[in-house]
Amino acid sequence: MSQKKERSQKAEKVIERMGQKLNRQIVGSLTACVHCGMCTESCHYVLANPGDPTYAPAYKADKIRKLFKRHYDWTGRVIPWWVKADSVWTEEDLEELKDTVFGKCTNCRRCTLNCPMGVDYATFNRMARGLLVSVGVQPEGVAVVSKDQWELGNQMGVLKEDYLDTLEWMEEELQDELEDPSVAIPVDKSDCTVMYAINPREVKYDPRSIADAAKIFHAAGESWTMPSEGWDQTNFGLFSGDDALGGSVARRLYEKVIELNASRLVISECGHGYRSTRCEGPNWAAFDIPFEMESSVLTMLRYIREGRIKVDKSRNTQLVTFHDSCNNARSCGLFEEPRELLNLVCENFQEMYPNRAENYCCTGGGGAMSMSEYTPNRLKSGVVKADQLKETGAEVVVTSCHNCVDGLSDVIRHYELGIEVTQLVNLVANALVIEEKIVVPVEEVVPVEEVVPVEEVVPVEEVVPVEEVVPVEEVPVEVAVEEVPVEVAGGEVPEVVSADAMSLAGRVIVVADDEPDQVEFLATVLEDHGATIYRAATGDEALELARREKPDLLTLDLHMPGRDVGEVFEMLREDPELEELKVCVITGRPELRKLIYDRSVRPPEGYLDKPVDEERLLLNVRKILELAD
């Protein structure tokens, strides 16, 4: 008698959640494959790994299809052996599936384009990624990048002060370059025509692209601004398959456009950013968009067509070729406009073949740049792109995608091609013709005879008498002291409290967690910095304390006994007396975050994964309470 297999909890969750993700598009693709093999030669992984069938799109799709057949299609229940239905049972099974859906595919959709049956493998491969991510089975890089977008609002963990410093630095550089102090990179300016959103890579690695865009906006006389927060137009939810993350990131961007009352969102050159913001984001966020959205490629092309900027193509004389981003070209149909713009600002353009929707992936798509464990295989498959580039003979490859900039740079470096990588914004800025302003001599503006005599400006009798100025010796010395007594809960007054300890003084915080050690750690750190702390071990206790004490902040664990924490969170948000309460989720169970983020109420102001150290805790608490930028 055969012994029944026991399925792991994670495997159970993957199967259960697959049923929640199935829709007409996915089911149609899962059932329509006839294994004709037309997709095989379209995949750059197959071309770079001849003789290995595990890279074939149909083979990879069957790793996912077998689960659907076994658990959700009648044929798998009746004749499982015939339709090759199977299941996942162990952690090892899930790891094997992870290597397939993350490590052997960049979701470029070239196989979809070449499938006579219309099977969209990339769509249900993304679904499989999302199922694995929901139970914590994912490449480490995917987890780190997703966490940064949840917590810090951008996928590269750029702090607000670093972002603003970069904008200020680029503004000063641009003023020096144009010798014009009026050139500005406006931040949080309301009622502009354009709000400009960028890829975090521009702040971290390529700030010149921000200055180039600002130069173009200035030359066009555009009314524009950049937001101080909600500026990341990229969305790792597209790569990870996490729709909750995708919706949260997209909503954050859309709400900022509405807050600043801009009429158009312009998206800097990024393939997946354009696709996720303009095409996918409204669905993930369930958001009705009341403003226009366009790629900066279309913006720059429109400025030239309308005569708002002038360009001189003789300033870009090198032989250039163009790489179509998979998300721009195959998924969004954006491939003719970049070429029109390129021909307006460059003298010497050479196509690569194949191109447009048939172009091969840069090898960095689908979040592959964040998955270091698959780098050797990614670069091996890059031989297809390397051969494409070499055949053009180009000195420069242009792309409208920051992800592709990194992917192409890796391939060029690995295969020693010696080709430069750039973007259209850089070429347009270089070709830009800025008309010189006429300087009016100062002496013609204000004639000497019209200058008001000094004695008429301020009559002597109106000057403040000396005796009304407070003598220096009367200023209390204590004002200059850096340590100030602070009254704390219970009526006790310490002798002195340092300026650092005052940062949370007067703030009331409820710490809700069922782990005594975690509660003690959080409470001790926050109390040491001046906060008054109340402790809760269940969701009900947290709710009761919040209503009674009206705290400034509630830290909330997602897994506690008693009432469902998601329900508690929703009750807090719907209580009119707690509208100002700020919530920071601190959890060791990131897979439970949908308890919070899937609800229709306002999301929490902060999110931290355990373990949490003192520095990260204080940084996030201060930001939430608006005590730090």
C-alpha positions in Angstrom: 0.0 0.0 0.0 1.5 3.3 -1.1 2.0 6.0 1.6 0.3 9.3 1.0 2.6 12.3 0.5 2.5 15.1 2.9 2.7 18.6 1.4 4.6 21.4 3.0 2.7 24.5 4.2 4.3 26.7 1.7 3.4 24.3 -1.1 -0.2 24.3 0.1 -0.3 28.1 0.0 1.2 28.2 -3.5 -1.5 25.9 -4.8 -4.3 27.7 -3.0 -3.2 31.1 -4.2 -2.9 29.9 -7.8 -6.7 29.5 -7.8 -7.1 33.2 -6.7 -4.8 34.4 -9.5 -6.4 32.5 -12.5 -8.2 34.7 -15.0 -9.3 34.3 -18.6 -5.9 35.4 -20.1 -3.9 33.1 -17.8 -6.2 30.1 -18.2 -6.3 30.6 -22.0 -2.5 30.6 -22.2 -2.2 27.6 -19.8 -4.6 25.5 -22.0 -3.8 26.7 -25.5 -0.2 25.4 -26.0 0.1 22.6 -28.6 3.9 22.1 -28.1 4.6 23.1 -31.7 8.1 24.4 -30.8 7.7 27.8 -32.6 8.6 29.6 -29.4 11.9 27.7 -29.0 14.1 29.6 -31.5 12.7 32.9 -30.3 14.3 32.7 -26.8 17.8 34.1 -26.3 18.3 31.6 -23.5 17.7 28.7 -25.9 20.0 30.2 -28.6 22.8 30.6 -26.1 22.4 27.2 -24.6 21.9 24.8 -27.5 21.0 21.2 -26.7 19.5 22.1 -23.3 15.7 21.6 -23.5 15.1 23.1 -20.0 15.4 26.6 -21.5 12.6 26.1 -24.1 9.6 28.3 -23.3 7.2 25.4 -23.7 9.3 23.2 -21.2 9.4 26.1 -18.7 5.7 26.7 -19.1 4.9 23.0 -18.4 6.5 23.4 -15.0 3.7 25.8 -14.1 1.1 24.2 -16.3 1.3 20.8 -14.5 0.1 22.5 -11.3 -2.9 24.1 -13.1 -3.7 20.7 -14.7 -3.5 18.8 -11.4 -5.5 21.2 -9.2 -7.7 23.4 -11.4 -8.4 21.6 -14.7 -10.8 18.6 -15.0 -8.4 16.7 -17.3 -5.8 16.6 -14.6 -8.3 15.1 -12.1 -9.6 12.5 -14.6 -6.5 11.5 -16.6 -3.5 13.1 -14.9 -1.0 10.7 -16.4 -2.2 11.7 -19.9 -2.0 15.5 -19.5 1.2 15.2 -17.4 -0.5 16.8 -14.4 1.6 17.0 -11.2 2.1 19.0 -8.1 4.6 20.6 -5.7 5.2 19.0 -2.3 8.4 20.1 -0.7 10.6 23.1 -0.2 13.0 21.6 -2.8 10.1 21.5 -5.4 9.5 25.2 -4.8 13.2 26.1 -5.1 13.4 24.2 -8.4 10.4 26.2 -9.6 12.1 29.4 -8.4 15.2 28.7 -10.5 12.9 28.2 -13.6 10.7 31.3 -13.3 13.3 33.7 -12.0 16.6 32.3 -13.3 15.8 31.1 -16.8 13.4 33.8 -18.1 13.5 37.6 -18.3 9.8 37.8 -19.1 10.7 39.6 -22.4 7.6 38.1 -24.2 9.4 37.4 -27.4 8.1 33.8 -27.3 4.6 35.2 -27.0 5.0 37.3 -30.1 6.1 34.1 -32.0 3.4 31.8 -30.7 0.7 30.9 -33.3 -1.7 30.1 -30.5 -1.2 33.4 -28.6 0.2 31.7 -25.5 1.5 34.5 -23.2 4.1 32.6 -21.2 5.5 35.8 -19.6 2.2 36.6 -18.0 1.7 33.3 -16.2 5.4 33.1 -15.4 5.0 36.4 -13.6 2.0 34.9 -11.8 4.2 31.9 -10.7 6.8 34.4 -9.4 4.1 36.1 -7.4 3.0 32.8 -5.9 6.5 32.0 -4.7 7.2 35.5 -3.4 4.0 35.3 -1.3 5.5 32.4 0.7 9.0 33.9 0.8 10.7 31.8 -1.9 12.6 34.3 -4.0 16.1 35.4 -5.0 17.6 37.5 -2.2 18.0 40.5 -4.5 14.3 40.5 -5.3 13.5 40.5 -1.6 15.9 43.4 -0.9 14.6 45.6 -3.7 11.0 45.0 -2.9 11.6 45.8 0.7 13.2 49.1 -0.2 10.2 50.0 -2.3 7.8 49.1 0.5 9.7 51.0 3.2 11.6 53.9 1.5 9.4 54.5 -1.5 11.9 53.6 -4.2 13.6 50.5 -5.3 17.2 51.5 -4.7 16.7 52.7 -1.1 17.6 56.3 -1.9 17.0 58.5 1.1 15.0 61.7 0.7 17.9 64.0 1.7 20.2 62.3 -0.9 17.6 62.7 -3.6 17.0 66.4 -2.8 20.8 67.0 -2.5 21.2 65.5 -6.0 18.6 67.8 -7.5 20.2 70.8 -5.9 23.6 69.7 -7.1 22.3 69.2 -10.7 20.6 72.6 -10.6 23.8 74.4 -9.6 25.8 72.5 -12.3 23.2 73.5 -14.9 23.3 77.1 -13.9 27.0 77.1 -14.3 26.9 75.4 -17.7 24.3 77.8 -19.1 25.6 80.8 -17.2 22.0 81.5 -16.2 21.0 81.7 -12.5 17.3 81.5 -13.4 17.6 77.8 -14.4 15.9 75.7 -11.8 14.8 72.2 -10.9 11.5 73.0 -9.1 10.5 70.7 -6.3 6.9 70.3 -5.0 5.6 73.3 -7.1 1.9 73.2 -7.4 -0.3 73.7 -10.5 2.3 72.9 -13.1 1.6 71.3 -16.4 4.2 68.6 -15.9 5.3 66.5 -13.0 8.5 64.6 -13.9 9.1 61.2 -12.4 12.4 59.3 -12.7 14.2 56.0 -12.1 16.1 55.8 -8.8 19.2 54.8 -10.9 19.3 58.4 -12.1 19.8 59.7 -8.6 22.3 57.0 -7.6 24.4 56.4 -10.7 23.4 58.8 -13.5 22.4 62.2 -12.1 23.5 63.9 -15.4 20.3 62.6 -17.0 18.2 64.6 -14.5 20.2 67.8 -15.5 19.7 67.0 -19.2 16.0 66.7 -18.7 15.9 69.9 -16.7 17.9 71.7 -19.5 15.3 70.5 -22.1 12.3 71.6 -19.9 13.9 75.0 -19.4 14.6 75.5 -23.1 11.0 74.6 -23.9 9.7 77.1 -21.3 7.8 74.2 -19.6 5.8 74.7 -16.4 7.2 71.6 -14.5 8.2 70.2 -11.2 9.6 67.2 -9.5 8.1 65.8 -6.3 10.1 65.5 -3.0 8.4 62.1 -2.4 6.5 59.7 -4.6 9.0 60.3 -7.5 10.0 56.7 -8.3 8.3 55.7 -11.6 9.7 52.2 -11.6 7.8 49.4 -10.0 9.3 46.1 -8.9 5.9 44.6 -8.5 6.1 44.0 -12.3 9.1 41.8 -11.9 8.3 40.1 -8.6 4.7 39.3 -9.5 3.5 41.0 -6.3 0.4 42.9 -7.3 0.0 44.4 -3.8 3.5 46.0 -4.2 2.6 47.0 -7.7 -0.6 48.7 -6.7 1.0 50.5 -3.7 3.9 51.9 -5.7 1.6 53.1 -8.6 -0.9 54.7 -6.3 1.8 56.6 -4.4 2.9 58.1 -7.8 -0.6 58.9 -9.0 -1.6 60.5 -5.7 1.4 62.8 -5.8 0.4 64.1 -9.3 -3.0 64.9 -7.9 -1.6 66.5 -4.8 0.5 68.8 -6.9 -2.4 69.4 -9.3 -0.2 68.6 -12.4 -2.1 68.0 -15.6 0.5 65.5 -17.1 2.9 62.9 -15.7 6.0 62.6 -17.7 7.9 59.3 -17.2 11.7 59.4 -17.7 13.3 56.8 -20.1 12.6 53.4 -18.5 10.9 50.5 -20.2 9.4 48.7 -17.2 8.7 52.1 -15.5 6.7 53.2 -18.5 4.8 49.9 -18.8 4.1 49.5 -15.0 3.1 53.2 -14.6 1.1 53.8 -17.7 -0.2 50.4 -18.7 -0.4 48.1 -15.6 -0.4 50.4 -12.6 -4.0 51.7 -12.9 -5.2 48.0 -12.7 -3.0 47.0 -9.8 -4.0 50.2 -7.9 -7.6 50.2 -9.0 -7.1 53.8 -9.7 -9.1 56.0 -12.2 -6.4 58.3 -13.7 -7.5 62.0 -14.0 -4.4 63.2 -15.8 -2.3 62.4 -18.9 0.7 60.1 -18.8 3.5 59.9 -21.4 7.1 58.8 -21.9 9.6 61.6 -22.0 10.5 60.4 -25.5 7.1 61.6 -26.7 7.6 64.9 -24.7 10.9 65.7 -26.3 9.6 64.8 -29.8 6.6 67.0 -29.2 8.8 70.0 -28.2 10.7 69.7 -31.5 7.6 69.3 -33.6 6.0 72.3 -32.0 9.1 74.4 -32.3 9.5 74.8 -28.5 13.1 73.6 -28.7 15.7 73.7 -31.5 18.3 71.0 -32.1 21.4 70.7 -34.2 22.0 67.1 -35.2 25.6 67.9 -36.3 26.5 67.9 -32.6 26.0 64.1 -32.5 28.1 62.6 -35.3 29.1 59.2 -34.0 27.6 56.1 -35.6 24.7 55.1 -33.3 22.3 52.1 -33.2 19.1 51.7 -31.2 18.1 49.0 -28.8 14.4 48.5 -28.3 13.4 47.8 -24.7 11.2 44.7 -24.4 8.6 46.5 -22.3 8.5 49.6 -24.5 8.4 47.8 -27.8 6.7 44.4 -27.3 4.4 45.4 -24.4 3.6 49.0 -25.2 4.2 49.5 -28.9 6.7 52.4 -28.4 9.3 51.9 -31.2 8.7 54.4 -34.0 8.7 57.6 -32.0 12.2 56.9 -30.5 13.6 56.4 -34.1 11.9 59.6 -35.3 13.5 61.5 -32.4 16.9 59.8 -33.0 17.0 60.9 -36.6 16.3 64.5 -35.6 19.2 64.7 -33.2 21.8 62.3 -34.8 23.6 62.4 -38.1 24.5 58.7 -38.4 22.0 56.0 -37.4 22.3 52.3 -38.1 19.5 49.8 -37.3 20.3 46.5 -35.6 18.6 43.4 -36.7 16.1 42.1 -35.6 14.6 45.2 -34.2 11.4 46.8 -32.8 9.1 44.1 -31.4 11.4 41.3 -32.6 14.5 42.7 -30.8 16.3 40.5 -28.3 16.4 41.3 -24.6 19.3 43.2 -23.2 19.6 40.2 -20.7 18.8 42.6 -17.8 15.0 42.4 -18.0 12.5 40.9 -15.5 14.6 42.2 -12.6 17.5 40.0 -13.6 20.0 42.7 -12.6 19.0 42.2 -9.0 19.5 38.4 -9.0 23.3 37.9 -8.6 23.0 34.1 -8.3 22.0 34.0 -12.0 24.5 36.4 -13.3 26.8 33.8 -15.0 23.9 32.4 -16.9 22.6 35.8 -17.8 25.9 36.9 -19.3 26.2 33.6 -21.1 22.9 34.2 -22.8 24.1 37.7 -23.6 26.1 36.4 -26.5 23.0 36.8 -28.6 22.9 40.6 -27.9 26.6 40.9 -28.2 26.5 39.5 -31.8 23.6 41.9 -32.6 25.7 44.9 -31.4 28.9 43.8 -33.2 27.1 43.5 -36.6 26.0 47.1 -36.5 29.5 48.4 -36.3 28.1 51.2 -34.1 30.2 53.3 -31.7 27.2 54.1 -29.5 24.1 52.1 -28.6 21.1 54.2 -27.6 18.2 52.9 -25.5 15.2 54.4 -23.8 15.5 52.3 -20.7 17.7 52.5 -17.6 17.4 48.8 -17.0 18.7 48.2 -20.5 21.6 50.7 -19.9 22.8 48.4 -17.2 22.1 45.1 -19.0 23.8 46.3 -22.2 26.8 47.7 -20.3 27.3 44.3 -18.6 27.2 42.5 -22.0 29.5 45.1 -23.6 32.0 44.8 -20.8 31.8 41.0 -20.7 32.4 40.5 -24.4 34.8 43.5 -24.7 32.9 45.3 -27.4 34.1 48.8 -26.6 30.7 50.4 -27.3 29.3 53.4 -25.4 25.7 53.2 -24.0 23.5 56.3 -23.8 19.9 57.5 -23.8 17.8 59.8 -26.0 17.6 62.5 -23.3 21.4 62.8 -23.3 21.6 63.1 -27.1 18.7 65.7 -27.2 20.4 67.8 -24.5 23.7 67.7 -26.4 22.0 68.7 -29.7 20.0 71.5 -28.0 20.4 75.0 -29.4 20.2 77.6 -26.6 19.8 81.1 -27.9 22.0 83.6 -26.1 20.3 86.3 -24.1 21.0 90.0 -24.7 22.6 91.6 -21.7 21.4 95.1 -20.9 24.1 97.4 -19.4 23.3 98.3 -15.8 23.9 102.0 -16.3 21.0 102.2 -18.8 18.6 100.7 -16.3 18.9 103.1 -13.4 20.3 106.6 -14.2 22.5 108.0 -11.5 20.4 111.2 -11.1 17.4 109.1 -10.1 19.1 107.4 -7.2 17.5 108.5 -3.9 20.0 110.3 -1.7 21.1 108.3 1.3 19.9 110.9 3.8 16.3 110.6 2.5 16.1 106.9 3.0 15.9 106.7 6.8 15.6 109.9 8.9 18.0 109.9 11.8 15.2 110.4 14.3 13.5 107.1 13.2 16.5 104.9 13.9 15.9 102.6 16.9 17.5 104.2 20.0 20.5 102.4 21.4 18.9 102.1 24.8 16.1 99.8 23.4 18.5 97.2 22.3 18.9 94.4 24.9 22.4 94.5 26.3 24.3 91.3 25.7 24.9 90.8 29.5 21.2 90.6 30.1 20.7 87.6 27.8 20.2 84.5 30.0 23.2 82.2 29.8 21.0 79.1 30.0 19.6 79.7 26.5 22.9 78.6 25.0 23.0 75.3 26.9 22.4 72.2 24.7 20.9 70.1 27.4 17.4 71.0 28.6 15.3 69.5 31.4 12.3 67.6 30.1 9.2 66.5 32.0 8.4 62.8 31.4 5.4 60.5 32.2 4.8 60.0 35.9 5.8 63.5 36.9 9.5 62.7 37.3 11.9 65.3 36.1 15.4 64.1 35.2 18.3 66.5 35.8 19.2 66.9 32.2 18.2 65.2 28.9 20.5 65.4 25.9 19.3 67.1 22.7 19.2 63.6 21.0 17.0 62.2 23.7 14.5 65.0 23.2 13.8 63.8 19.6 10.7 61.8 20.7 9.9 63.8 23.9 6.2 64.3 24.4 5.3 61.5 21.9 3.0 58.7 22.9 3.6 55.4 21.2 1.8 52.1 21.5 4.0 49.0 20.9 1.8 46.0 19.8 3.6 42.6 19.6 3.0 39.2 21.2 6.8 38.5 21.6 7.8 39.9 25.0 11.5 40.3 23.9 10.5 42.3 20.9 8.1 44.5 22.9 10.9 45.1 25.5 13.4 46.0 22.8 11.1 48.4 20.9 9.8 50.0 24.1 13.3 50.4 25.6 14.8 52.1 22.5 11.8 54.5 22.1 11.7 55.3 25.9 15.4 56.0 25.9 14.7 58.7 23.3 12.0 60.4 25.3 8.8 58.7 24.2 6.0 57.5 26.5 5.2 53.8 25.8 2.2 51.7 26.2 2.4 47.9 25.5 -0.1 45.6 23.9 0.1 41.8 23.3 -3.0 41.4 21.1 -4.8 43.3 18.4 -7.7 43.9 20.8 -5.4 45.5 23.4 -3.8 47.7 20.7 -7.2 48.9 19.6 -8.3 49.6 23.2 -5.1 51.5 24.0 -5.3 53.5 20.8 -8.8 54.6 21.6 -8.0 55.4 25.2 -4.5 57.1 24.9 -4.8 58.7 21.4 -1.1 57.9 20.7 1.0 59.6 18.0 2.2 56.3 16.7 1.2 52.6 16.8 3.8 49.9 15.9 1.8 46.8 14.8 2.9 43.2 14.5 0.9 41.3 11.8 0.7 38.0 13.7 -0.8 38.2 17.2 -3.4 36.1 19.0 -7.0 37.2 19.2 -8.8 39.3 16.6 -7.4 39.3 13.1 -4.8 42.1 12.9 -6.0 43.2 9.4 -9.5 43.7 10.9 -8.0 45.6 13.8 -6.1 47.9 11.4 -9.2 48.6 9.3 -11.1 49.4 12.5 -8.4 51.9 13.5 -8.5 53.6 10.1 -12.3 53.8 10.1 -12.5 55.3 13.6 -13.1 59.1 13.2 -11.3 59.8 16.5 -8.1 58.1 15.3 -7.8 59.8 11.9 -4.4 61.3 12.8 -2.9 58.0 14.2 0.2 56.9 12.3 0.9 53.2 12.0 4.2 51.4 11.4 4.0 47.7 10.7 6.9 45.7 12.2 6.7 42.1 11.3 8.6 38.9 10.9 5.9 37.5 8.5 6.2 39.6 5.4 3.9 37.2 3.6 1.1 38.5 5.8 1.4 42.2 4.6 -1.6 41.7 2.3 -3.7 41.6 5.5 -3.0 45.4 5.5 -2.2 46.5 2.0 -5.1 44.7 0.3 -7.6 46.7 2.3 -9.5 49.7 0.9 -8.4 51.9 3.8 -5.3 54.2 3.9 -2.1 52.0 4.1 0.3 52.3 7.0 2.8 55.1 7.2 5.7 52.8 7.7 6.8 49.1 7.2 9.7 47.2 8.7 10.7 43.6 8.6 12.2 41.9 11.6 14.9 41.8 12.9 14.9 45.5 13.4 18.0 47.3 14.8 18.0 50.5 16.8 19.2 52.7 14.0 16.6 51.6 11.5 13.8 51.8 14.1 14.6 55.4 15.1 15.1 56.5 11.5 11.7 55.2 10.4 9.9 56.4 13.5 11.3 59.9 13.1 10.4 60.0 9.4 6.8 58.8 10.2 6.4 61.4 13.0 8.0 64.0 10.6 10.8 64.7 13.0 13.4 64.0 10.2 13.4 64.6 6.5 
